[in-house]
Amino acid sequence: MKEAMFYESMSENRVRCNLCNNRCKIKEGKRGICGVRENQSGKLYSTVYGKIIAEHIDPIEKKPLFNFLPGSKAFSIGTVGCNFHCKHCQNSDISQYPHEHKGKIIGQDRTPDQIVTAAKAAGCETIAYTYTEPTIFYEFAYDTAVLAQKEGIKNVFVSNGYMSTEAARQIAPYLDAINIDLKAFTDKFYKEICGARLKPVLETTQLMKKLGVWVETTTLIIPGLNDDEGELRDIARFVKTIGPEVPWHVTAFFPAYKLTDHPPTPLSTLRRAREIGMQEGLRYVYEGNVPDESGENTYCYNCGAVVIERSGFGFIRNHLKDGKCSECRAKIDGVGL
């Protein structure tokens, strides 16, 4: 274990964790909502430091990041635990593991140096902190990111956006990109489905953009819960305030974990969401979880030409020339295009 960052001491050996916007007050011998940060004799510790439960080489498109180093590979890592309790979690077997196994922590022992070395050996341009919320293994992610940057490897978070302002500001100089889940646009959804609040997610999204991190956003559209056209339009309008160049991924839901009473998302709903995003002035709106659909391509916002072709998370071809549309020469937004 390693002593945690971002906490303060309180009376009676309690501590307040300031890593995320739950800001848990934790009694001695107890853990926070994430299930992995533990108060031991008035000091807060990360129980998952270096305990890697998932380690894979993925296409960067799987994060999903479409306007960031297209066609490259990401060395992806994660630990058990999460500061959300989403009823539809696709990775509940690891995100909720401590809660469902009496606090047990599992994972393969790794050091930051081992992760960076493995990423370099695999030819990965990026290390992705993903699978569960990277904020909950922040100390390990931070140490790895600092080392990776020195070795010329970029760092990306796939996040629910619930990290505190303090944590966001400290990691930002070492973070090249982040995909933030905008799960819905109502506190009702966040409270009932995720056990969280909407406002901190919006604030983190805004802050990351201001701090110079490349931002992409994702909304998993769940029939009957967040597929109302008015709500989708509100999300698109919010993303537009961050910047018209910020990509919005609208992805299909499939029944999972504790949310098996809702049907998969119809393709027509994704198509409508994409139309709404484009109507609201977003330059890049992508359809996800529907392989072999044209909604995964990147199109020039100026002339409509296909500039990057994809299929099922797979990069096919980059038609850009010096980052510009080969048809009209408009500059396409992103990193390493």
Beta strands, then each sheet from edge to edge (+ up, - down):
strand 1: 2-3
strand 2: 7-9
strand 3: 15-17
strand 4: 25-26
strand 5: 37-40
strand 6: 43-46
strand 7: 51-52
strand 8: 54-59
strand 9: 73-78
strand 10: 108-109
strand 11: 126-129
strand 12: 154-159
strand 13: 177-181
strand 14: 214-221
strand 15: 248-252
strand 16: 285-288
strand 17: 298-299
strand 18: 306-311
strand 19: 314-318
sheet 1: 1+ 6- 5+
sheet 2: 2+ 3- 4+
sheet 3: 7+ 10-
sheet 4: 8+ 9- 11- 12- 13- 14- 15- 16-
sheet 5: 17+ 18- 19+
end
